[in-house]
Amino acid sequence: MIRILIVEDSRVVRLYLQAVLRDAEGIEVVGTSADGIDAVAQAIALRPDVILMDLQLPGQSGLHAIQDIMAEAPCPIIVLSGLLQTSQCKLTFEALRLGALDALRKPEGVAAADVADFRGRLLCSIRGLIAAMGGRRKLTRRIHTTPRQFIAGLDDDLTSPSPLLAAGRAAPVVVAIGASTGGPATIQAILSAIPAPFPLPILITQHIMAGFAEGYAAWLNGTKHAVRVGSEGDDLLPGVVLVSPGDRHMVLGADDRVHLEPADAFWPCPSVDALLASVARSFDRRAFGIVLTGMGRDGALGLLALRAVGARTVAQSPESCVINGMPQAAVDADAAEAVLSPSGLVDVLKELATHV
């Protein structure tokens, strides 16, 4: 049984969430809370398997509550956000940096179709997180509070980065990164630690809900890099970081420009595989592909396509991942030339930057 704590100041939304979860197999709502201070107390007392967390709470904000919960009674937290305006959406990604694992848009209506859509997304997130953690429902305490501390706290004790820096290899002209669960905090930490502006264009596909991409890009702008959502026909420019929109695949076309493709039934959207495979077609060995923390297998085939044409390829190390599904799938497919922690990856990117 997956035990859920609901933290939401609106009584109407609390009742809505309880109704949505009431008949879900294998799920039990063990408590509700209407303010941040009580949420921390209940998290400590009840030790739920998953917390559904609002960010705008009386007494203590959702951000502070997340920070305290991850320090005292860590568990998977799913943020329920109604803050889709760019300026406010940054709060959602700050919550992910502080330890929340997923973010969903709050329900937008009470029509049967709206309820069914939200219920499906919520149950998928809850069960997916628990399954991806392999039954390990409790997380380690989160003590890092800044991107640089986060990077410094991760040791790189696996594959040496030296093959990536070997003399005689074609110099990369583009960096492509894919991530899912845990990706926002990891990507923010990496961007915060590498030179800005970076001398190569960077493309990022982060599994993200439609409506959150603009806020994600605005949040990443705090790293001092120029970050924006990719648009149809964009050129790749040094010093510019492009992130995929949440409802379309971002790929490179035969003209080496960004193209946006509609969602389809075969890939998560946006798709890491789609981005990396297109980069392999456009830039072959002159590319650098990276697969970071996340659920599922997206990215393994795209990274394999890059390695097959001689590009540099990296998967994040298991012990530094929030969820090791995507990097492990890449390793299993023999797609990763190196397995590095974020700190090791930062070292490689810094070194590459000095030779561009």
ABEGO torsion letter per residue (X at the ends): XBBBBBBBABAAAAAAAAAAAAABBGBBBABBBABAAAAAAAAAAAGBABBBBBABBBGBBAAAAAAAAAAABBBBBBBBBABABAAAAAAAAAAAAAGBABBBBBBABABAAAAAAAAAAAAAAAAAAAAAAGGBABBBBBABABAAAAAAABBBABBBAAAAABBGBBBBABBBBBBBBGAAAAAAAAAAABBOBBABBBBBBBBBBBGAAAAAAAAAAAAGBBBBBBBBGBBBBBGBBBBBBAABBBBBBAAGBBBBBBBBAABBOBBAAAAAAAAAAAAEAABBBBBBBEBEABGAAAAAAAAAAGBBBBBBBAAABABAAAAAAAAAAGABABBBBAAAAAAAAAAAAAAX
